[in-house]
Amino acid sequence: MTVFPRHPILRVVATAWLLVAAVLLLVTLLRPEIGLNERAALSSLVPLYFLSFPFGHAGVMALTRLKVDLYVGYHFVPGIFSEALMLWAALTVLGYAQWFVALPWVARKSRQFTDFLLRRYLAR
């Protein structure tokens, strides 16, 4: 299992995916709402959420749980800047892992399994 794809087309797609994620981070950090500590600054990360769905959704749910635990246990509310960085990092890592690590691994293993079944069926 590799972190960066071996196939040239997949390398281009992975690079474009990471470039889109970096641009969305810059757009989020350059929004004026981030300095005002307003939640509207996080709205520019919505495309990244959809690009990393469904693993990204699990990451958002885990970060939401972390925020609730921090607030209930320690009365700590993270600022929008730190929340944006955590959200971006989770969505980027989970989305990349989903599309360029886990999905190719599952595809490879399913191909190996179907080849195994086919060889077994033809050997009869």
MOPAC internal coordinates of N, CA, C and O (Angstrom, degrees):
PM7 1SCF
backbone

  N    0.0000 0     0.00 0     0.00 0    0    0    0
  C    1.4400 1     0.00 0     0.00 0    1    0    0
  C    1.5349 1   107.96 1     0.00 0    2    1    0
  O    1.2310 1   121.19 1   -52.68 1    3    2    1
  N    1.3292 1   115.32 1   127.32 1    3    2    1
  C    1.4571 1   120.07 1  -179.82 1    5    3    2
  C    1.5194 1   110.25 1  -112.98 1    6    5    3
  O    1.2310 1   121.32 1   -25.20 1    7    6    5
  N    1.3197 1   115.09 1   154.80 1    7    6    5
  C    1.4605 1   120.10 1   179.51 1    9    7    6
  C    1.5229 1   110.55 1   -84.01 1   10    9    7
  O    1.2310 1   120.12 1   144.07 1   11   10    9
  N    1.3117 1   117.37 1   -35.93 1   11   10    9
  C    1.4623 1   120.84 1   179.06 1   13   11   10
  C    1.5247 1   107.88 1  -109.45 1   14   13   11
  O    1.2310 1   119.29 1   -48.68 1   15   14   13
  N    1.3263 1   118.95 1   131.32 1   15   14   13
  C    1.4664 1   121.74 1  -174.83 1   17   15   14
  C    1.5313 1   112.80 1   -60.26 1   18   17   15
  O    1.2310 1   121.35 1   -30.55 1   19   18   17
  N    1.3174 1   115.02 1   149.45 1   19   18   17
  C    1.4722 1   120.75 1   179.03 1   21   19   18
  C    1.5233 1   112.07 1   -87.39 1   22   21   19
  O    1.2310 1   120.33 1   146.18 1   23   22   21
  N    1.2998 1   116.97 1   -33.82 1   23   22   21
  C    1.4608 1   121.00 1  -176.75 1   25   23   22
  C    1.5291 1   109.85 1   -71.76 1   26   25   23
  O    1.2310 1   120.08 1   -44.54 1   27   26   25
  N    1.3482 1   117.44 1   135.46 1   27   26   25
  C    1.4702 1   120.53 1  -175.95 1   29   27   26
  C    1.5327 1   114.17 1   -59.25 1   30   29   27
  O    1.2310 1   119.92 1   141.65 1   31   30   29
  N    1.3207 1   117.76 1   -38.35 1   31   30   29
  C    1.4655 1   119.67 1  -179.85 1   33   31   30
  C    1.5262 1   110.13 1   -68.24 1   34   33   31
  O    1.2310 1   120.72 1   138.20 1   35   34   33
  N    1.3261 1   116.24 1   -41.80 1   35   34   33
  C    1.4592 1   119.08 1   178.01 1   37   35   34
  C    1.5207 1   111.82 1   -66.11 1   38   37   35
  O    1.2310 1   120.16 1   147.94 1   39   38   37
  N    1.3206 1   117.31 1   -32.06 1   39   38   37
  C    1.4716 1   120.24 1   175.28 1   41   39   38
  C    1.5213 1   110.90 1   -62.77 1   42   41   39
  O    1.2310 1   120.68 1   138.05 1   43   42   41
  N    1.3159 1   116.31 1   -41.95 1   43   42   41
  C    1.4662 1   120.50 1   178.66 1   45   43   42
  C    1.5229 1   109.75 1   -64.84 1   46   45   43
  O    1.2310 1   120.20 1   135.73 1   47   46   45
  N    1.3255 1   117.21 1   -44.27 1   47   46   45
  C    1.4611 1   121.08 1   179.80 1   49   47   46
  C    1.5305 1   110.67 1   -63.99 1   50   49   47
  O    1.2310 1   120.12 1   137.19 1   51   50   49
  N    1.3271 1   117.38 1   -42.81 1   51   50   49
  C    1.4663 1   120.70 1   179.11 1   53   51   50
  C    1.5234 1   111.21 1   -64.76 1   54   53   51
  O    1.2310 1   120.55 1   139.55 1   55   54   53
  N    1.3095 1   116.55 1   -40.45 1   55   54   53
  C    1.4620 1   120.41 1   177.75 1   57   55   54
  C    1.5279 1   110.53 1   -64.41 1   58   57   55
  O    1.2310 1   120.32 1   137.51 1   59   58   57
  N    1.3172 1   116.99 1   -42.49 1   59   58   57
  C    1.4672 1   120.39 1   177.80 1   61   59   58
  C    1.5286 1   110.26 1   -64.28 1   62   61   59
  O    1.2310 1   120.14 1   140.54 1   63   62   61
  N    1.3182 1   117.33 1   -39.46 1   63   62   61
  C    1.4579 1   121.33 1   179.11 1   65   63   62
  C    1.5278 1   110.46 1   -61.96 1   66   65   63
  O    1.2310 1   120.71 1   134.42 1   67   66   65
  N    1.3277 1   116.25 1   -45.58 1   67   66   65
  C    1.4660 1   119.94 1   178.84 1   69   67   66
  C    1.5214 1   111.89 1   -67.13 1   70   69   67
  O    1.2310 1   120.52 1   145.37 1   71   70   69
  N    1.3260 1   116.61 1   -34.63 1   71   70   69
  C    1.4592 1   120.33 1   177.35 1   73   71   70
  C    1.5277 1   110.80 1   -65.80 1   74   73   71
  O    1.2310 1   120.15 1   137.70 1   75   74   73
  N    1.3157 1   117.33 1   -42.30 1   75   74   73
  C    1.4702 1   121.13 1   176.36 1   77   75   74
  C    1.5248 1   109.99 1   -61.03 1   78   77   75
  O    1.2310 1   120.08 1   137.66 1   79   78   77
  N    1.3205 1   117.45 1   -42.34 1   79   78   77
  C    1.4655 1   120.69 1   179.36 1   81   79   78
  C    1.5249 1   110.71 1   -63.19 1   82   81   79
  O    1.2310 1   120.18 1   138.90 1   83   82   81
  N    1.3322 1   117.26 1   -41.10 1   83   82   81
  C    1.4657 1   120.48 1   178.85 1   85   83   82
  C    1.5250 1   111.22 1   -65.71 1   86   85   83
  O    1.2310 1   120.31 1   139.04 1   87   86   85
  N    1.3154 1   117.01 1   -40.96 1   87   86   85
  C    1.4747 1   120.60 1   178.38 1   89   87   86
  C    1.5173 1   110.38 1   -63.86 1   90   89   87
  O    1.2310 1   120.04 1   138.99 1   91   90   89
  N    1.3231 1   117.52 1   -41.01 1   91   90   89
  C    1.4595 1   120.21 1   178.57 1   93   91   90
  C    1.5263 1   111.65 1   -65.58 1   94   93   91
  O    1.2310 1   119.88 1   146.91 1   95   94   93
  N    1.3257 1   117.83 1   -33.09 1   95   94   93
  C    1.4632 1   120.21 1   174.81 1   97   95   94
  C    1.5237 1   110.28 1   -65.57 1   98   97   95
  O    1.2310 1   120.65 1   134.61 1   99   98   97
  N    1.3205 1   116.37 1   -45.39 1   99   98   97
  C    1.4681 1   119.58 1   178.89 1  101   99   98
  C    1.5161 1   111.50 1   -61.84 1  102  101   99
  O    1.2310 1   120.26 1   136.66 1  103  102  101
  N    1.3162 1   117.11 1   -43.34 1  103  102  101
  C    1.4663 1   120.59 1   178.67 1  105  103  102
  C    1.5251 1   109.94 1   -61.06 1  106  105  103
  O    1.2310 1   120.52 1   138.73 1  107  106  105
  N    1.3199 1   116.61 1   -41.27 1  107  106  105
  C    1.4647 1   120.29 1  -179.90 1  109  107  106
  C    1.5243 1   110.83 1   -65.26 1  110  109  107
  O    1.2310 1   120.36 1   135.37 1  111  110  109
  N    1.3210 1   116.92 1   -44.63 1  111  110  109
  C    1.4601 1   120.07 1  -176.91 1  113  111  110
  C    1.5220 1   112.94 1   -72.61 1  114  113  111
  O    1.2310 1   119.97 1   156.84 1  115  114  113
  N    1.3264 1   117.66 1   -23.16 1  115  114  113
  C    1.4530 1   120.67 1  -179.71 1  117  115  114
  C    1.5246 1   113.39 1   -90.57 1  118  117  115
  O    1.2310 1   120.00 1   176.71 1  119  118  117
  N    1.3032 1   117.60 1    -3.29 1  119  118  117
  C    1.4669 1   120.14 1   178.70 1  121  119  118
  C    1.5243 1   109.81 1   -69.68 1  122  121  119
  O    1.2310 1   120.03 1   -39.65 1  123  122  121
  N    1.3209 1   117.55 1   140.35 1  123  122  121
  C    1.4684 1   119.49 1   179.70 1  125  123  122
  C    1.5291 1   113.25 1   -66.38 1  126  125  123
  O    1.2310 1   120.06 1   157.06 1  127  126  125
  N    1.3293 1   117.49 1   -22.94 1  127  126  125
  C    1.4617 1   120.48 1  -179.43 1  129  127  126
  C    1.5234 1   112.55 1   -66.58 1  130  129  127
  O    1.2310 1   120.19 1   156.88 1  131  130  129
  N    1.3418 1   117.24 1   -23.12 1  131  130  129
  C    1.4618 1   119.74 1  -177.76 1  133  131  130
  C    1.5252 1   110.05 1   -67.81 1  134  133  131
  O    1.2310 1   120.42 1   144.77 1  135  134  133
  N    1.3262 1   116.80 1   -35.23 1  135  134  133
  C    1.4613 1   119.84 1   177.52 1  137  135  134
  C    1.5105 1   112.93 1   -73.42 1  138  137  135
  O    1.2310 1   120.67 1   153.99 1  139  138  137
  N    1.3198 1   116.33 1   -26.01 1  139  138  137
  C    1.4593 1   121.17 1   179.38 1  141  139  138
  C    1.5228 1   112.37 1   -88.59 1  142  141  139
  O    1.2310 1   120.72 1   179.88 1  143  142  141
  N    1.3399 1   116.23 1    -0.12 1  143  142  141
  C    1.4680 1   123.37 1   179.43 1  145  143  142
  C    1.5286 1   111.30 1    60.81 1  146  145  143
  O    1.2310 1   120.53 1  -137.57 1  147  146  145
  N    1.3274 1   116.59 1    42.43 1  147  146  145
  C    1.4576 1   122.00 1   179.07 1  149  147  146
  C    1.5240 1   110.07 1  -103.61 1  150  149  147
  O    1.2310 1   120.59 1   -36.01 1  151  150  149
  N    1.3136 1   116.48 1   143.99 1  151  150  149
  C    1.4662 1   121.79 1  -177.92 1  153  151  150
  C    1.5217 1   112.69 1   -67.75 1  154  153  151
  O    1.2310 1   119.62 1   162.50 1  155  154  153
  N    1.3233 1   118.32 1   -17.50 1  155  154  153
  C    1.4686 1   121.30 1   179.40 1  157  155  154
  C    1.5244 1   111.48 1   -61.56 1  158  157  155
  O    1.2310 1   119.94 1   159.18 1  159  158  157
  N    1.3105 1   117.72 1   -20.82 1  159  158  157
  C    1.4679 1   120.76 1   178.97 1  161  159  158
  C    1.5229 1   111.69 1   -64.45 1  162  161  159
  O    1.2310 1   120.28 1   153.50 1  163  162  161
  N    1.3173 1   117.07 1   -26.50 1  163  162  161
  C    1.4666 1   120.89 1  -178.31 1  165  163  162
  C    1.5207 1   112.73 1   -78.23 1  166  165  163
  O    1.2310 1   119.94 1   169.60 1  167  166  165
  N    1.3232 1   117.71 1   -10.40 1  167  166  165
  C    1.4599 1   120.04 1  -176.55 1  169  167  166
  C    1.5303 1   112.30 1   -66.91 1  170  169  167
  O    1.2310 1   119.76 1   158.01 1  171  170  169
  N    1.3117 1   118.06 1   -21.99 1  171  170  169
  C    1.4638 1   118.90 1   178.53 1  173  171  170
  C    1.5270 1   112.22 1   -75.54 1  174  173  171
  O    1.2310 1   119.62 1   172.55 1  175  174  173
  N    1.3233 1   118.33 1    -7.45 1  175  174  173
  C    1.4688 1   121.46 1   176.59 1  177  175  174
  C    1.5288 1   112.36 1   -91.19 1  178  177  175
  O    1.2310 1   120.11 1   178.93 1  179  178  177
  N    1.3288 1   117.40 1    -1.07 1  179  178  177
  C    1.4679 1   120.50 1  -179.62 1  181  179  178
  C    1.5320 1   111.86 1   -60.77 1  182  181  179
  O    1.2310 1   118.60 1   137.50 1  183  182  181
  N    1.3535 1   120.28 1   -42.50 1  183  182  181
  C    1.4788 1   117.72 1   176.98 1  185  183  182
  C    1.5250 1   112.85 1   -59.90 1  186  185  183
  O    1.2310 1   120.24 1   144.53 1  187  186  185
  N    1.3218 1   117.14 1   -35.47 1  187  186  185
  C    1.4610 1   119.97 1   178.35 1  189  187  186
  C    1.5261 1   110.62 1   -68.22 1  190  189  187
  O    1.2310 1   120.54 1   146.44 1  191  190  189
  N    1.3216 1   116.56 1   -33.56 1  191  190  189
  C    1.4651 1   120.32 1   175.36 1  193  191  190
  C    1.5262 1   109.99 1   -59.72 1  194  193  191
  O    1.2310 1   120.54 1   133.22 1  195  194  193
  N    1.3290 1   116.58 1   -46.78 1  195  194  193
  C    1.4674 1   119.68 1  -179.02 1  197  195  194
  C    1.5313 1   111.77 1   -70.64 1  198  197  195
  O    1.2310 1   119.85 1   149.26 1  199  198  197
  N    1.3293 1   117.88 1   -30.74 1  199  198  197
  C    1.4635 1   120.05 1   176.56 1  201  199  198
  C    1.5188 1   111.98 1   -70.14 1  202  201  199
  O    1.2310 1   120.00 1   155.58 1  203  202  201
  N    1.3144 1   117.60 1   -24.42 1  203  202  201
  C    1.4649 1   120.36 1  -177.64 1  205  203  202
  C    1.5254 1   113.19 1  -107.45 1  206  205  203
  O    1.2310 1   120.17 1  -171.15 1  207  206  205
  N    1.3226 1   117.27 1     8.85 1  207  206  205
  C    1.4641 1   120.49 1   179.60 1  209  207  206
  C    1.5182 1   110.14 1   -69.19 1  210  209  207
  O    1.2310 1   117.27 1   -42.72 1  211  210  209
  N    1.2962 1   122.80 1   137.28 1  211  210  209
  C    1.4478 1   134.03 1     9.24 1  213  211  210
  C    1.5306 1   114.83 1   -94.95 1  214  213  211
  O    1.2310 1   119.33 1   163.57 1  215  214  213
  N    1.3476 1   118.89 1   -16.43 1  215  214  213
  C    1.4646 1   119.39 1   179.45 1  217  215  214
  C    1.5220 1   110.67 1   -62.08 1  218  217  215
  O    1.2310 1   120.52 1   142.27 1  219  218  217
  N    1.3224 1   116.61 1   -37.73 1  219  218  217
  C    1.4533 1   121.00 1   179.79 1  221  219  218
  C    1.5219 1   112.11 1   -63.05 1  222  221  219
  O    1.2310 1   120.57 1   145.15 1  223  222  221
  N    1.3167 1   116.51 1   -34.85 1  223  222  221
  C    1.4641 1   120.18 1   177.76 1  225  223  222
  C    1.5277 1   110.26 1   -63.71 1  226  225  223
  O    1.2310 1   120.68 1   139.55 1  227  226  225
  N    1.3231 1   116.31 1   -40.45 1  227  226  225
  C    1.4673 1   119.97 1   177.31 1  229  227  226
  C    1.5284 1   110.01 1   -62.82 1  230  229  227
  O    1.2310 1   120.25 1   142.01 1  231  230  229
  N    1.3323 1   117.12 1   -37.99 1  231  230  229
  C    1.4551 1   120.87 1   177.17 1  233  231  230
  C    1.5204 1   112.34 1   -65.79 1  234  233  231
  O    1.2310 1   120.38 1   139.28 1  235  234  233
  N    1.3217 1   116.87 1   -40.72 1  235  234  233
  C    1.4683 1   120.67 1   177.51 1  237  235  234
  C    1.5212 1   109.95 1   -63.64 1  238  237  235
  O    1.2310 1   120.09 1   138.72 1  239  238  237
  N    1.3209 1   117.43 1   -41.28 1  239  238  237
  C    1.4605 1   120.36 1   179.07 1  241  239  238
  C    1.5368 1   110.87 1   -65.19 1  242  241  239
  O    1.2310 1   120.36 1   141.18 1  243  242  241
  N    1.3343 1   116.92 1   -38.82 1  243  242  241
  C    1.4654 1   119.83 1   178.07 1  245  243  242
  C    1.5290 1   111.11 1   -66.77 1  246  245  243
  O    1.2310 1   120.12 1   139.73 1  247  246  245
  N    1.3255 1   117.37 1   -40.27 1  247  246  245
  C    1.4668 1   120.04 1   178.05 1  249  247  246
  C    1.5227 1   111.39 1   -67.91 1  250  249  247
  O    1.2310 1   120.09 1   144.21 1  251  250  249
  N    1.3158 1   117.44 1   -35.79 1  251  250  249
  C    1.4561 1   120.69 1   176.28 1  253  251  250
  C    1.5189 1   110.42 1   -64.17 1  254  253  251
  O    1.2310 1   120.75 1   138.02 1  255  254  253
  N    1.3142 1   116.18 1   -41.98 1  255  254  253
  C    1.4728 1   120.54 1   177.49 1  257  255  254
  C    1.5258 1   110.39 1   -62.96 1  258  257  255
  O    1.2310 1   120.30 1   139.25 1  259  258  257
  N    1.3346 1   117.03 1   -40.75 1  259  258  257
  C    1.4650 1   121.34 1   178.14 1  261  259  258
  C    1.5224 1   110.75 1   -62.86 1  262  261  259
  O    1.2310 1   120.39 1   137.05 1  263  262  261
  N    1.3415 1   116.86 1   -42.95 1  263  262  261
  C    1.4603 1   120.18 1   178.94 1  265  263  262
  C    1.5265 1   111.45 1   -62.54 1  266  265  263
  O    1.2310 1   120.44 1   137.22 1  267  266  265
  N    1.3201 1   116.76 1   -42.78 1  267  266  265
  C    1.4687 1   120.36 1   179.06 1  269  267  266
  C    1.5246 1   110.37 1   -63.91 1  270  269  267
  O    1.2310 1   120.02 1   136.33 1  271  270  269
  N    1.3328 1   117.56 1   -43.67 1  271  270  269
  C    1.4610 1   120.78 1   179.09 1  273  271  270
  C    1.5294 1   111.36 1   -63.37 1  274  273  271
  O    1.2310 1   120.20 1   140.13 1  275  274  273
  N    1.3284 1   117.22 1   -39.87 1  275  274  273
  C    1.4664 1   120.04 1   177.56 1  277  275  274
  C    1.5252 1   111.17 1   -64.19 1  278  277  275
  O    1.2310 1   120.79 1   139.06 1  279  278  277
  N    1.3187 1   116.09 1   -40.94 1  279  278  277
  C    1.4520 1   119.21 1  -178.60 1  281  279  278
  C    1.5239 1   111.60 1   -70.26 1  282  281  279
  O    1.2310 1   120.39 1   133.64 1  283  282  281
  N    1.3196 1   116.86 1   -46.36 1  283  282  281
  C    1.4676 1   120.52 1  -177.40 1  285  283  282
  C    1.5290 1   110.99 1   -69.97 1  286  285  283
  O    1.2310 1   120.44 1   137.17 1  287  286  285
  N    1.3251 1   116.77 1   -42.83 1  287  286  285
  C    1.4577 1   119.72 1  -175.34 1  289  287  286
  C    1.5144 1   114.54 1   -80.02 1  290  289  287
  O    1.2310 1   120.54 1   143.24 1  291  290  289
  N    1.3330 1   116.56 1   -36.76 1  291  290  289
  C    1.4655 1   119.48 1  -172.18 1  293  291  290
  C    1.5286 1   113.59 1  -125.84 1  294  293  291
  O    1.2310 1   119.63 1  -179.08 1  295  294  293
  N    1.3196 1   118.31 1     0.92 1  295  294  293
  C    1.4691 1   123.26 1  -176.76 1  297  295  294
  C    1.5291 1   110.98 1    54.86 1  298  297  295
  O    1.2310 1   121.23 1  -141.12 1  299  298  297
  N    1.3211 1   115.26 1    38.88 1  299  298  297
  C    1.4623 1   121.67 1  -179.56 1  301  299  298
  C    1.5248 1   108.67 1  -109.04 1  302  301  299
  O    1.2310 1   120.75 1   -52.37 1  303  302  301
  N    1.3126 1   116.18 1   127.63 1  303  302  301
  C    1.4609 1   121.50 1   176.84 1  305  303  302
  C    1.5252 1   107.14 1  -116.18 1  306  305  303
  O    1.2310 1   120.01 1   -65.39 1  307  306  305
  N    1.3507 1   117.59 1   114.61 1  307  306  305
  C    1.4696 1   118.50 1  -179.97 1  309  307  306
  C    1.5234 1   110.86 1   -67.01 1  310  309  307
  O    1.2310 1   121.02 1   -31.41 1  311  310  309
  N    1.3226 1   115.66 1   148.59 1  311  310  309
  C    1.4538 1   120.66 1   177.40 1  313  311  310
  C    1.5184 1   111.10 1   -72.12 1  314  313  311
  O    1.2310 1   120.98 1   -14.58 1  315  314  313
  N    1.3010 1   115.73 1   165.42 1  315  314  313
  C    1.4629 1   120.94 1  -178.35 1  317  315  314
  C    1.5273 1   110.91 1   -64.71 1  318  317  315
  O    1.2310 1   119.92 1   144.29 1  319  318  317
  N    1.3250 1   117.77 1   -35.71 1  319  318  317
  C    1.4640 1   120.43 1   179.77 1  321  319  318
  C    1.5248 1   111.03 1   -61.94 1  322  321  319
  O    1.2310 1   120.39 1   130.37 1  323  322  321
  N    1.3327 1   116.87 1   -49.63 1  323  322  321
  C    1.4700 1   119.41 1   179.92 1  325  323  322
  C    1.5264 1   111.08 1   -68.47 1  326  325  323
  O    1.2310 1   120.41 1   144.64 1  327  326  325
  N    1.3167 1   116.82 1   -35.36 1  327  326  325
  C    1.4608 1   119.67 1   177.41 1  329  327  326
  C    1.5230 1   111.13 1   -65.57 1  330  329  327
  O    1.2310 1   120.45 1   139.58 1  331  330  329
  N    1.3189 1   116.75 1   -40.42 1  331  330  329
  C    1.4668 1   120.86 1   178.27 1  333  331  330
  C    1.5245 1   110.76 1   -63.61 1  334  333  331
  O    1.2310 1   120.17 1   137.15 1  335  334  333
  N    1.3271 1   117.27 1   -42.85 1  335  334  333
  C    1.4738 1   119.72 1   178.95 1  337  335  334
  C    1.5242 1   111.93 1   -65.23 1  338  337  335
  O    1.2310 1   120.51 1   137.72 1  339  338  337
  N    1.3326 1   116.63 1   -42.28 1  339  338  337
  C    1.4708 1   119.58 1   178.72 1  341  339  338
  C    1.5230 1   110.78 1   -64.93 1  342  341  339
  O    1.2310 1   120.66 1   136.39 1  343  342  341
  N    1.3180 1   116.34 1   -43.61 1  343  342  341
  C    1.4610 1   120.91 1  -179.41 1  345  343  342
  C    1.5238 1   110.71 1   -64.62 1  346  345  343
  O    1.2310 1   120.38 1   135.35 1  347  346  345
  N    1.3309 1   116.89 1   -44.65 1  347  346  345
  C    1.4607 1   120.36 1   179.26 1  349  347  346
  C    1.5327 1   110.75 1   -62.46 1  350  349  347
  O    1.2310 1   120.57 1   135.13 1  351  350  349
  N    1.3261 1   116.52 1   -44.87 1  351  350  349
  C    1.4689 1   119.76 1  -179.23 1  353  351  350
  C    1.5301 1   111.21 1   -62.79 1  354  353  351
  O    1.2310 1   120.40 1   136.23 1  355  354  353
  N    1.3144 1   116.83 1   -43.77 1  355  354  353
  C    1.4661 1   119.87 1  -179.89 1  357  355  354
  C    1.5209 1   110.90 1   -64.29 1  358  357  355
  O    1.2310 1   120.36 1   133.66 1  359  358  357
  N    1.3341 1   116.92 1   -46.34 1  359  358  357
  C    1.4642 1   119.63 1  -178.77 1  361  359  358
  C    1.5265 1   111.50 1   -65.49 1  362  361  359
  O    1.2310 1   120.25 1   141.02 1  363  362  361
  N    1.3186 1   117.12 1   -38.98 1  363  362  361
  C    1.4690 1   120.50 1  -179.21 1  365  363  362
  C    1.5239 1   111.56 1   -67.89 1  366  365  363
  O    1.2310 1   120.62 1   130.95 1  367  366  365
  N    1.3104 1   116.42 1   -49.05 1  367  366  365
  C    1.4724 1   120.03 1  -178.17 1  369  367  366
  C    1.5286 1   110.91 1   -65.48 1  370  369  367
  O    1.2310 1   120.39 1   133.85 1  371  370  369
  N    1.3259 1   116.87 1   -46.15 1  371  370  369
  C    1.4669 1   119.32 1  -177.91 1  373  371  370
  C    1.5279 1   111.84 1   -69.39 1  374  373  371
  O    1.2310 1   120.18 1   141.17 1  375  374  373
  N    1.3206 1   117.25 1   -38.83 1  375  374  373
  C    1.4617 1   119.86 1   177.90 1  377  375  374
  C    1.5172 1   112.40 1   -65.37 1  378  377  375
  O    1.2310 1   120.80 1   135.85 1  379  378  377
  N    1.3322 1   116.07 1   -44.15 1  379  378  377
  C    1.4596 1   119.56 1   178.09 1  381  379  378
  C    1.5271 1   110.60 1   -63.40 1  382  381  379
  O    1.2310 1   121.05 1   135.32 1  383  382  381
  N    1.3308 1   115.60 1   -44.68 1  383  382  381
  C    1.4733 1   119.25 1  -179.97 1  385  383  382
  C    1.5259 1   110.98 1   -62.52 1  386  385  383
  O    1.2310 1   120.70 1   143.55 1  387  386  385
  N    1.3203 1   116.27 1   -36.45 1  387  386  385
  C    1.4593 1   120.05 1  -179.75 1  389  387  386
  C    1.5182 1   111.80 1   -66.24 1  390  389  387
  O    1.2310 1   120.21 1   129.17 1  391  390  389
  N    1.3179 1   117.21 1   -50.83 1  391  390  389
  C    1.4618 1   120.90 1  -172.07 1  393  391  390
  C    1.5218 1   114.08 1   -83.71 1  394  393  391
  O    1.2310 1   119.69 1   149.29 1  395  394  393
  N    1.3281 1   118.19 1   -30.71 1  395  394  393
  C    1.4593 1   119.33 1  -171.66 1  397  395  394
  C    1.5205 1   114.30 1  -116.19 1  398  397  395
  O    1.2310 1   119.76 1   177.91 1  399  398  397
  N    1.3337 1   118.05 1    -2.09 1  399  398  397
  C    1.4653 1   120.77 1   175.38 1  401  399  398
  C    1.5349 1   109.80 1  -123.23 1  402  401  399
  O    1.2310 1   120.15 1   120.79 1  403  402  401
  N    1.3262 1   117.32 1   -59.21 1  403  402  401
  C    1.4688 1   120.66 1  -174.25 1  405  403  402
  C    1.5247 1   112.57 1   -70.29 1  406  405  403
  O    1.2310 1   120.01 1   132.35 1  407  406  405
  N    1.3305 1   117.58 1   -47.65 1  407  406  405
  C    1.4634 1   119.88 1  -177.84 1  409  407  406
  C    1.5368 1   112.36 1   -62.75 1  410  409  407
  O    1.2310 1   118.49 1   134.00 1  411  410  409
  N    1.3464 1   120.48 1   -46.00 1  411  410  409
  C    1.4717 1   118.45 1   175.67 1  413  411  410
  C    1.5292 1   112.59 1   -62.48 1  414  413  411
  O    1.2310 1   120.05 1   145.30 1  415  414  413
  N    1.3310 1   117.51 1   -34.70 1  415  414  413
  C    1.4637 1   120.00 1   178.79 1  417  415  414
  C    1.5247 1   110.03 1   -65.21 1  418  417  415
  O    1.2310 1   120.11 1   134.11 1  419  418  417
  N    1.3327 1   117.39 1   -45.89 1  419  418  417
  C    1.4696 1   121.24 1   179.05 1  421  419  418
  C    1.5259 1   110.20 1   -63.16 1  422  421  419
  O    1.2310 1   120.41 1   138.80 1  423  422  421
  N    1.3283 1   116.83 1   -41.20 1  423  422  421
  C    1.4658 1   119.97 1   179.11 1  425  423  422
  C    1.5296 1   110.96 1   -63.50 1  426  425  423
  O    1.2310 1   120.57 1   137.67 1  427  426  425
  N    1.3378 1   116.51 1   -42.33 1  427  426  425
  C    1.4641 1   120.13 1   178.64 1  429  427  426
  C    1.5175 1   111.52 1   -63.38 1  430  429  427
  O    1.2310 1   120.48 1   134.60 1  431  430  429
  N    1.3303 1   116.69 1   -45.40 1  431  430  429
  C    1.4676 1   120.61 1  -178.69 1  433  431  430
  C    1.5270 1   111.46 1   -67.26 1  434  433  431
  O    1.2310 1   120.02 1   142.27 1  435  434  433
  N    1.3242 1   117.56 1   -37.73 1  435  434  433
  C    1.4617 1   118.64 1   178.44 1  437  435  434
  C    1.5203 1   110.71 1   -68.93 1  438  437  435
  O    1.2310 1   120.40 1   144.67 1  439  438  437
  N    1.3293 1   116.85 1   -35.33 1  439  438  437
  C    1.4694 1   120.01 1   176.38 1  441  439  438
  C    1.5255 1   110.62 1   -64.96 1  442  441  439
  O    1.2310 1   120.55 1   137.58 1  443  442  441
  N    1.3276 1   116.55 1   -42.42 1  443  442  441
  C    1.4618 1   120.41 1   177.69 1  445  443  442
  C    1.5283 1   111.06 1   -63.08 1  446  445  443
  O    1.2310 1   120.58 1   140.91 1  447  446  445
  N    1.3104 1   116.50 1   -39.09 1  447  446  445
  C    1.4615 1   120.50 1  -179.92 1  449  447  446
  C    1.5211 1   111.35 1   -68.09 1  450  449  447
  O    1.2310 1   119.94 1   137.31 1  451  450  449
  N    1.3180 1   117.73 1   -42.69 1  451  450  449
  C    1.4642 1   119.39 1   178.59 1  453  451  450
  C    1.5311 1   110.93 1   -67.75 1  454  453  451
  O    1.2310 1   119.96 1   143.52 1  455  454  453
  N    1.3283 1   117.67 1   -36.48 1  455  454  453
  C    1.4715 1   119.81 1   174.88 1  457  455  454
  C    1.5211 1   110.94 1   -62.78 1  458  457  455
  O    1.2310 1   120.48 1   138.69 1  459  458  457
  N    1.3207 1   116.70 1   -41.31 1  459  458  457
  C    1.4598 1   121.36 1   177.64 1  461  459  458
  C    1.5293 1   110.79 1   -61.22 1  462  461  459
  O    1.2310 1   120.69 1   133.41 1  463  462  461
  N    1.3362 1   116.29 1   -46.59 1  463  462  461
  C    1.4670 1   119.94 1   179.76 1  465  463  462
  C    1.5267 1   111.40 1   -64.31 1  466  465  463
  O    1.2310 1   120.17 1   140.47 1  467  466  465
  N    1.3318 1   117.28 1   -39.53 1  467  466  465
  C    1.4508 1   121.41 1   179.89 1  469  467  466
  C    1.5240 1   110.89 1   -65.82 1  470  469  467
  O    1.2310 1   120.26 1   136.54 1  471  470  469
  N    1.3269 1   117.10 1   -43.46 1  471  470  469
  C    1.4702 1   119.89 1   177.99 1  473  471  470
  C    1.5281 1   110.18 1   -63.24 1  474  473  471
  O    1.2310 1   120.40 1   140.88 1  475  474  473
  N    1.3054 1   116.84 1   -39.12 1  475  474  473
  C    1.4618 1   120.64 1   179.47 1  477  475  474
  C    1.5289 1   110.85 1   -66.81 1  478  477  475
  O    1.2310 1   120.63 1   139.97 1  479  478  477
  N    1.3301 1   116.39 1   -40.03 1  479  478  477
  C    1.4652 1   120.48 1   179.77 1  481  479  478
  C    1.5267 1   110.74 1   -68.47 1  482  481  479
  O    1.2310 1   119.97 1   139.36 1  483  482  481
  N    1.3370 1   117.66 1   -40.64 1  483  482  481
  C    1.4604 1   120.73 1  -178.85 1  485  483  482
  C    1.5202 1   112.71 1   -73.44 1  486  485  483
  O    1.2310 1   120.11 1   158.29 1  487  486  485
  N    1.3194 1   117.40 1   -21.71 1  487  486  485
  C    1.4654 1   121.48 1  -179.71 1  489  487  486
  C    1.5318 1   111.48 1   -75.08 1  490  489  487
  O    1.2310 1   119.59 1   167.36 1  491  490  489
  N    1.3015 1   118.39 1   -12.64 1  491  490  489
  C    1.4705 1   121.58 1  -179.31 1  493  491  490
  C    1.4744 1   112.06 1   -68.14 1  494  493  491
  O    1.2310 1   120.10 1   180.00 1  495  494  493

